[in-house]
Amino acid sequence: MRFDERFIDELKARLRPSDVIGRTVKLKRQGREYVGLSPFSKEKSPSFFVNDDKGFFHDFSSGKHGDIISFLQETERLSFVEAVQRLAGEAGMQLPAEDPKEAEREQKRAGLSDWMDLAQKWFAANLRRTPGKAAREYLEKRGLPEDQWERFGLGYAPNDREGLKQALVQRGARPADLVEAGLLIAPESGGQPYDRFRDRLMFPILDARGRIVSFGGRAMNPDDRAKYLNGPESPLFHKGATLYGLPEARRILGAESKNDQAVIVVEGYMDVIACQRAGLPAVAPMGTALTEEQMERLWRISSEPVLCFDGDAAGLRAAYRAIERALPLLRAGRSFRFCLLSGGQDPDDILRDKGAPALRQALSETHGFAEVLFRREQDAEPLDTPERKAGFKARLRSAASAIQDRDLAEQYRRDLFERFDALFPRTPQRAPWTPGQGGRGRFGPPPKLGQTVEGAQAMQSLFRAIEPVPAALAHGAIDDPERMDDHLEEISAHGFGDKGLDGLAQELVRLRLSGQSLDSAALRRHLAQSGHDALVREVEKAAAKSGAPFLAANAPLAEARVRWSQAFDASTRVAALEDALSQARGVPGQDEAFRRLKAERDALRRAIKAGTIWEDSAGA
């Protein structure tokens, strides 16, 4: 949208800079000017001046100078058009329409926006009334005090098909307009429209200008089919272009001298609220993967936004999907970093359990785009043959080529290939596995002292959280190497059930077959020399959470070995079931077999995840 000079001049004439800027900076009158602390740098003595007569601000500490439009652009990371639109709304000025149809559409949107504001007030009032008791208890349980409800515009939609409809119709709304705004649902079979949101905790969704364009609702009934429900696409709301929490995130970035801080992308409403309460500029997409339009919006306010995911397999998959979509769009000054939270906690959990400092610390531990991209291609398949290694390198080359900026693509190609060369040194480190008598095997001569291939893999794995049960199996093998003897071939093929431990598993097998008589202490020294010491420490930490009975200090050795073997067999059974499922999938007449195999696999997965595998193995 373009604005002529007369419109901009009229806009500036209607608004006093001290009023606009004074909402962000605490100003004191000093003669004909106002003075305050700089919003752009940290200072103890005020050097920021605002002059209403001349219509500008000047910051002596940073050298920044401008008018109310540029001030909003700097402090709230708005585009020029967004800043003008915001100020025009405050000044009561109608934006110039580019054509009559657009003017009509804008008028329509303005009318719908008024109903959204009234709906939010109605939801907010219901949160404090008797029907909102369950929602209030939920917020208390999540550690969100009442004085924060208004800040985030929270409310409650009663379990009533026509509660909101009647309230707004009484204020003059037409049901058809409320359907268009996404507040009501019009039955496809005909009949009267009814409320879209019922028995839900309500979160208003704001656009970049701070207007309510839709709502998200969390079901209070645990049996509800949809835990979270967003409003539909509408003249106001475009899901793929909207980021929940964006106006508040901009204020945090601009108003608290945090211009060097990146905006953080989290997964849900409560996570955004938790971060913003901790002073972190967080936003969330609308329950879907980031769109290209949302990425462009993020890059307008931060050159390297942080994408925050759970550190589990699902979180990694989400990170990998974001990489796929972002790759073609990367260029100098436009990238992402990744934060992979460990322990199955999200930002809201961390804030409640450990407080704001712990949350800020967790979200500061990030990984670069190239690092996570490399991990994605590394995780695509086992890298145990020359053909698969060649495929890995080809995937790295293809990923770099997907970047449209040619200079950046070349830099990525070099970076990824350097990582590849570090993971697979040109000097052979290990002879191949050769089957031996009774399923046992031998490796070639042990490598020289120094980091092995597996050690390099271990270091690559450290940023990913290790699952407790695989960690317990690895810990048990290190504590008592002899318990591996009946399972060496399986360990070589499948590891301990966590890809992050594959390098460690291969090194343990190699050392066990090297002919050296190594007790636990000697084994640990070898692991430290080959670059695994940091990973072993992480294994011990994760194993402590597993509850594995064979790790107990008072466990009899013979019993501990039996328990370890039973648990290892159960863990490797998952890999065998995966292979069987792959073979049975889609085969005519195998539906029942497929369901049986899937049920067994899922039950084993749950037992491993929950730690009940120890109960199963104890009774075996």
Secondary structure, DSSP 8 states (H G I E B T S, - for coil): ----HHHHHHHHHHS-HHHHHHTTS--EEETTEEEE--SSS--SS--EEEETTTTEEEETTT--EE-HHHHHHHHH---HHHHHHHHHHHHT-----SSHHHHHHHHHHHHHHHHHHHHHHHHHHHHTSGGGHHHHHHHHHTT--GGGTTTTT-EEE-S-TTHHHHHHHTTT--HHHHHHTTSEE--TT-S--EES--SEEEEEEE-TTS-EEEEEEEESSTT-S-SEEE----SS--GGG--BTHHHHHHHHHHTT-TT---EE-SSHHHHHHHHHTT--EEB-SSS---HHHHHHHHHH-SS-EEEEESSHHHHHHHHHHHHHHGGG-BTTB--EEEEE-TT--HHHHHHHH-HHHHHHHHH--EEHHHHHHHHHHTTS---SHHHHHHHHHHHHHHHHT-SSHHHHHHHHHHHHHHHHHHS-SS------EE-GGG-EE--S---SS--HHHHHHHHHTTS---HHHHHHHHHHHH-GGGGGGGHHHHHHHTTS-GGGHHHHHHHHHHHTSS----HHHHHHHHHHTT-HHHHHHHHHHHTTT--GGG-TTS-HHHHHHHHHHHHHHHHHHHHHHHHHHHHTT-TT-HHHHHHHHHHHHHHHHHHHHTTHHHHHHT-
